[in-house]
Amino acid sequence: MEKEEKETRHERFKRVASKRTNEILEKIRILGNCSNKSSYEYREEEINKIFSEIDKNLKLTKAKFLAGKRERFKL
């Protein structure tokens, strides 16, 4: 019986992050279906609110990845 190779943390990250990224991209594509004016009615301020929230969450999530790379202020 061969010894099973254990998945490294980097391999696990690539597997999980790829899957989650593809799920998010699919949800964004589906959200785009709401732009069909023959099926939906919306106001510009509603669209701005949606994308403002998405942008805010993207920035917060990216900051989590970059948090360890930022230099701290020193006197």
Stockholm file with secondary structure:
# STOCKHOLM 1.0

chainA/1-75         MEKEEKETRHERFKRVASKRTNEILEKIRILGNCSNKSSYEYREEEINKIFSEIDKNLKLTKAKFLAGKRERFKL
#=GR chainA/1-75 SS CCCCCCCCHHHHHHHHHHHHHHHHHHHHHHHHGGGCTTTCCCCHHHHHHHHHHHHHHHHHHHHHHHGGGSCCCCC
#=GC SS_cons        CCCCCCCCHHHHHHHHHHHHHHHHHHHHHHHHGGGCTTTCCCCHHHHHHHHHHHHHHHHHHHHHHHGGGSCCCCC
//
